[in-house]
Amino acid sequence: MRRILLVALTVLSLDGAAAQTTLPSKGSDIHLGVTSCGGSTCHGATQSVRGSQVLQNEYLIWQRQDKHAKAYSVLLEPRSQRIARNLGLPDAHTAKVCLDCHADNVSENLRGRQFQVSDGVGCEGCHGGGQRWLGAHVAGVASTEDLHKLGMYPTQNPVARAELCLSCHLGDETKFVTHRMMGAGHPRLAFELDTFTEIQPAHYVVDDDYRKRKTVASGVQTWAVGQAMAVSRTMAGLADASRRMVGAFPELTFYDCHSCHHPMSNLRWQRRESTGLGPGVIRFNDSNILMLRLLARRIAPEDGASLSGRLQALHAAMSEGKGDVGAVAREIKTVADRLVQRFARHAFGPEDMRALLASLVADGRDGHFADYGGAEQATMALASVVQALRRAGGLTDAQGNDLRLAIEQCYSATAKDETYDPAVFVRALDAVERALPRG
């Protein structure tokens, strides 16, 4: 303990250092392993400890309830083994392309003595290698800001969280689920930051003490930042010709799956004015841009108008060869990056939330969510905004329950991508509109 205190006091003298925002997988700190956090007097207690600032049973919540703890073991299952064989890999549980998202796959020189890659996505996969911050954290003498300066990743910050989660759940320049991987059997990726934060088994409680120590973003702010970041990441991929093309063919993971994958007997095509495309062409999956455009119309109208024009230009370039895909993608990325910071600073109030709900319904009824991906994102958006509005005191219990029941119809309409019917989804949106509070 004396050594820990000396380390803590030494590092606290570095209060002028910049906070660490490098992704945990790309940092230079040694990852000590989940057992360094799982002691019974740290985060491995069997139940919450009275009087503690934290639950202290975080390790058990992760181990027993969190899918991140099972991410590595999934690679040993028959489906993963089949995917690996289809891709010509010896096996899934040793392949870097799999481990980079299914484990805390830092390089060998950054693995401490107790580190086990088989632990999956463990504590340090999200919170950063503990080499510098663990001593001060255990000693309890460091503030949250001090720990961030020592390399603990600021997961409570919505921008940092979006960067972290999307690095796997969407991909980046180092790891990316390709169409070839999906053809081999990998599931289609679907993600929305606030929804997935809510369904994640929480190993913390947002109470008065938590608010004193950390910044707490509203759910709608988390949703907004996540959408802008997703667009930025996607546009970065499109701007990179080496990721956009596979030989003579485009990287099809950027496109809407169901513009190709449906029975020929299912005459499902219908015009979407926001694409400017006719039948018979594959369409870029623009579901995140649809959400971003809707958000921008409310918070930054000039960017909302800009996105509409650039979205049609992107569709024309990607599906009809009219224009430079990379150039248009870079333009959209510039707007998205600007909106990330705009949303991170914006205090979303009840009026914003009501306006966003109305816009989600209106855009859906105007046919913008005719594609499954747009309807899927819109459904998660409705749930996120309603939850945030409820927590902000903008809904009575009765109004909140009515909206919850209506949104459940949206979830039912999007439950199976292969049988999605836009007309059924619009009827569900009609139910949401009827449940929206008036005045």
C-alpha angles and dihedrals in degrees: 000000000000089000091049092051092049090051090048094050091046095052093044088063087067093074091137093064120110119255114258115249100159111124111260091240091055101042128105099230121110115253107226098195135251093280089068087067100035103075117129092244093048121038099325101080115133092235141010113292116231114239095017121127088226134037094250091206093083093118092057092047089053094044097046105030111019119093089209087072089057096044094102096043089055087067089064093057122104094251092055091046089053092049090052092050091048090053093047093248121143090232140331100242094063100035114108091215088062100035094052089075103019095056144019087269102183119158120278094254090059096053116102124215093268096041116120121185087203089070087081119211098354136174096291092046086074105019098043133248109315099216095111105022104041096079094051090043093053092045090055093220098111128087122225089258091052091052091050089054087054094055105273105142114241098235093165090066107090094216093050091044091051091051091050101044096041092052086077106016091054105008139233139219092296103041128029136158104234129201088250089059091049090048087054089056108276112143121251111264118241122172143160118177102221096041092050090046089054096049092045109102099253117231092190138054121226100222134140092281092051091051090053091055102036143029113253117207121203118246093248091053090050090050092049096048090045092054093049092047092048090054091048092051093047093049090050088057093048092048089056107078091198090062096035096056134047104195108301093343131078119248096262096202087083090062133079107271095214096055083079107014106075134090114278088231090061103087094198104145117119131167120268111193093202091066099045088212132132127214125292100044129102113245131221112246098248098168095120092046090052089057093044093050090051091050093046093052087062103036104025109015095181090058091045091058091045092052093053093057095042092048092059090046090052092050091049092049096045100040104028104024093242105142141352111306093197094051094049091045091053090051092052091046090055090054092045093050090051090050092050089063093039092054092044089058098040120099102218107214132191092267090055090050094049090049091050092051091051091049093050090054094044094048090049093050089048089059101253092127096051088120117074096237092058092048091048092053092043092053093052089045092054091052093047095049094045091050091050092047091050092051090048090057093249095125134050117230090255093051091047092051092048091052092046091055091048092049089051086065088056090051090050091050091053098038094108120032094200093058098038113145116192092206091058090050092051090052088053089051089052087059090051091050091052090051095050111109114250126229 
